[in-house]
Amino acid sequence: MSESPFKDSPPLTDRVNAYDEAHFATYLRLLDAAEEGADWREVAKIVFGLDVDADPERAKQMHDSHLARARWMTEQGYRHLLEPRMQ
């Protein structure tokens, strides 16, 4: 079995971090699913590849923490992406 590319919770930093950058597409999928009213169980199964029935608490926490980080990206984190990068 291969190791999951997802942590149980994304690292919470004041700026966009490498984990965020690696998971932009995941964040967009979570935001789209939330907007459509998709059931978190189905989203956790599809997006994270989790067996929700085997560990529902972990699956819920993983879904909710990543969705919260995705929302943070839309409210605050994106600003850091617009800043010029030092070379």
N, C-alpha and C positions, 0 to 999 in steps of 0.2 A: 504494500500500500504506500502510495506517495504521500508526502507531507503536504498539508493544506497551505496555500499561499496566504491564508487569512489568520490573523491573530484573533483571540476571543474578543478583544476590544482594540480599536485602533489607538495608537499612541496619541495622547492629547497634549499638543503643544500649542503655543501662541501663534505659530506660523505654520504654513504648509510644510509638511515633512516628506521624507522619501516614501514612507508608507502611503500617504495620501496620493502622491504622484503616481505610484504604482497601481492605485485602485480608483483612479478617476472614473473609469468605465463602470466599476461596481457601484460607486456612489450615484452615478446617473441612473443606473438600473433600479437602485433602491428608491430614489426620488420618484422615478416614473411609476413604480409599483405602488408607492404610497399615494401618489396623486390619483391613480386608478382605483384605489381602495382594495388592492389585493390583500389577501390573508397573509399575515406574516409567516405562517407555517409553510405555505407554498413558496413564498419568496426565499426563505431560509433554505429550503430544499433545492430550489433551482439555482439561486445565486451562489450559495456557499457549499452546496453539495452535501448538506447535513441530513442525517437520519433524525428527523425531528421527534419521532416517536420514541427513539432510544434515549434521548437526552433533551427534553423540551425546555428545561430551564436554561441550559447552555445555548441552545438554538435561539431562544427569545432574547437572551442577553446579547448574543452576537449580532442578531438582526438590529435590535434597538440601538446598541452603541454605534454601529456602523451608520445607521440611518441618522442618528444625532450628529455624527461627524460630517456626513454628507450635507446636512442642513447647515452646519457651521460653515462649510465651504461656500455655500450660496449666500450666506449673510456676512461673513467676515473674511474667510480664508482666501477668497478669490482676489481680494485687494493685493495680497502679497504676490500674486502671479503677475499683476500688472506693473509692479515695480521693475525698474531697469536692473539687470543683473550685472554684478561686478565682473570684470574680466581680468 
